[in-house]
Amino acid sequence: MTIKHISLHAARSNSGFTLVEIMLVLGIIALLVGAGIYSLGDVTSSGKRTRAKADLNTLTAALRGYEVDNTFLPTTEQGLMALVTKPASRPTPQNWTIKMKKMPLDSWGNPYNYRRPGAKDKGGFDVYSSGPDGQPDTGDDIGNWDL
């Protein structure tokens, strides 16, 4: 064996990564993935709020259509179901037509709330989601007053 051959052999055996180097790289990758997941958590809650606002726009438009057809809005007792099925209680709509095939649930799986006259819109109505906690009137509600 020549000196040149021995030095090539020695260089080849030292060219791999050590366990410490591999663990360091994996630790950095895990840190980056964790930071990415943490930042995506806010995107999910923002998406739920955006979907709730879109549903509220749809419900508000359906209620306005109901009002145009019947010259009045449903009562709080008749609720949003007046958009799906004809109310039997007074005031009974004379020109009722179906406005929605079914009532949507909010992004957190709860029914939307309706109030006439509204607490936020005294002359009109409030349509709102109870928000992430599912409890109405607790400060995290998303309503037609936010649109």
C-alpha positions as CSV (number, residue, x, y, z in Angstrom):
1,M,0.0,0.0,0.0
2,T,1.1,3.4,-0.8
3,I,0.7,6.5,1.3
4,K,-1.7,8.0,-1.2
5,H,-3.9,4.9,-0.9
6,I,-3.9,5.0,2.9
7,S,-4.9,8.6,3.1
8,L,-7.9,8.0,0.7
9,H,-9.0,5.1,2.9
10,A,-8.8,7.2,6.0
11,A,-10.7,10.1,4.4
12,R,-13.5,7.8,3.4
13,S,-14.1,6.4,6.8
14,N,-14.4,9.9,8.4
15,S,-16.8,11.2,5.8
16,G,-20.1,10.1,7.6
17,F,-22.3,12.1,10.0
18,T,-22.0,11.6,13.7
19,L,-25.0,10.8,15.9
20,V,-24.8,14.2,17.5
21,E,-24.9,15.9,14.1
22,I,-28.0,13.8,13.0
23,M,-29.8,14.6,16.3
24,L,-29.1,18.3,15.9
25,V,-30.6,18.4,12.4
26,L,-33.6,16.4,13.5
27,G,-34.1,18.7,16.5
28,I,-34.0,21.8,14.2
29,I,-36.5,20.2,11.9
30,A,-38.9,19.3,14.8
31,L,-38.6,22.9,16.0
32,L,-39.6,24.3,12.6
33,V,-42.5,21.8,12.2
34,G,-43.8,22.7,15.7
35,A,-43.6,26.4,14.9
36,G,-45.6,25.8,11.7
37,I,-48.3,23.9,13.4
38,Y,-48.6,26.5,16.1
39,S,-49.1,29.3,13.5
40,L,-51.7,27.2,11.6
41,G,-53.8,26.9,14.8
42,D,-54.8,30.6,14.4
43,V,-55.7,30.0,10.8
44,T,-58.3,27.4,11.8
45,S,-60.1,29.6,14.3
46,S,-60.0,32.5,11.7
47,G,-61.6,30.2,9.1
48,K,-64.4,29.2,11.5
49,R,-65.2,32.9,12.2
50,T,-65.2,33.6,8.4
51,R,-67.6,30.7,7.8
52,A,-69.9,31.9,10.5
53,K,-70.0,35.4,9.0
54,A,-70.8,33.9,5.6
55,D,-73.7,32.0,7.1
56,L,-74.9,35.1,8.9
57,N,-74.9,37.0,5.5
58,T,-77.0,34.2,4.0
59,L,-79.5,34.1,7.0
60,T,-79.8,38.0,6.9
61,A,-80.5,37.9,3.2
62,A,-83.1,35.2,3.7
63,L,-84.8,37.2,6.5
64,R,-84.9,40.3,4.3
65,G,-86.5,38.2,1.6
66,Y,-89.1,36.9,4.1
67,E,-89.8,40.5,5.2
68,V,-90.2,41.7,1.6
69,D,-92.7,38.8,0.9
70,N,-94.7,39.2,4.1
71,T,-94.2,42.9,5.2
72,F,-92.9,41.7,8.6
73,L,-90.2,39.6,10.1
74,P,-90.7,36.3,12.0
75,T,-91.1,36.7,15.8
76,T,-88.4,35.5,18.2
77,E,-90.6,32.6,19.0
78,Q,-91.0,31.6,15.3
79,G,-87.3,31.9,15.0
80,L,-85.2,31.1,12.0
81,M,-87.2,28.0,11.3
82,A,-89.7,30.4,9.7
83,L,-87.3,30.4,6.8
84,V,-87.6,26.6,6.4
85,T,-91.2,25.8,7.4
86,K,-94.3,28.0,7.4
87,P,-95.0,29.3,10.9
88,A,-98.4,28.3,12.4
89,S,-98.4,30.9,15.1
90,R,-99.3,34.6,14.7
91,P,-98.5,36.6,12.8
92,T,-99.1,34.0,10.1
93,P,-97.3,34.9,6.8
94,Q,-99.7,35.1,3.8
95,N,-97.1,35.1,1.1
96,W,-94.7,32.5,2.7
97,T,-92.2,30.7,0.5
98,I,-89.4,28.5,1.5
99,K,-86.2,30.6,1.9
100,M,-83.8,27.8,3.0
101,K,-83.9,24.0,2.6
102,K,-82.4,23.4,6.0
103,M,-81.1,25.5,8.9
104,P,-77.2,25.5,9.0
105,L,-75.2,25.0,12.2
106,D,-72.5,27.4,13.1
107,S,-68.8,26.5,12.8
108,W,-68.8,25.0,16.3
109,G,-71.9,22.8,15.7
110,N,-74.4,25.0,17.4
111,P,-77.7,26.5,16.0
112,Y,-77.7,30.1,15.1
113,N,-79.7,32.4,17.4
114,Y,-82.4,34.9,16.4
115,R,-83.9,37.8,18.3
116,R,-86.7,40.2,17.2
117,P,-86.4,43.1,18.1
118,G,-82.7,42.9,18.4
119,A,-80.6,43.8,21.4
120,K,-77.9,45.2,19.1
121,D,-80.2,46.4,16.3
122,K,-83.2,47.8,18.2
123,G,-85.3,48.4,15.1
124,G,-84.5,45.2,13.4
125,F,-83.2,41.8,14.4
126,D,-80.1,40.0,15.7
127,V,-78.9,36.8,14.1
128,Y,-75.8,35.5,15.7
129,S,-73.6,32.5,16.5
130,S,-72.8,31.8,20.2
131,G,-69.1,31.6,19.2
132,P,-66.6,29.0,20.3
133,D,-68.0,28.6,23.9
134,G,-71.5,27.8,22.6
135,Q,-73.1,30.2,25.2
136,P,-75.1,33.2,23.9
137,D,-74.4,36.7,25.0
138,T,-71.0,36.0,26.6
139,G,-68.9,38.4,24.6
140,D,-67.5,36.0,21.9
141,D,-70.7,36.0,19.8
142,I,-70.5,36.7,16.1
143,G,-73.5,38.4,14.8
144,N,-75.1,40.4,11.9
145,W,-73.8,43.5,13.7
146,D,-70.3,42.4,12.8
147,L,-71.0,42.3,9.1
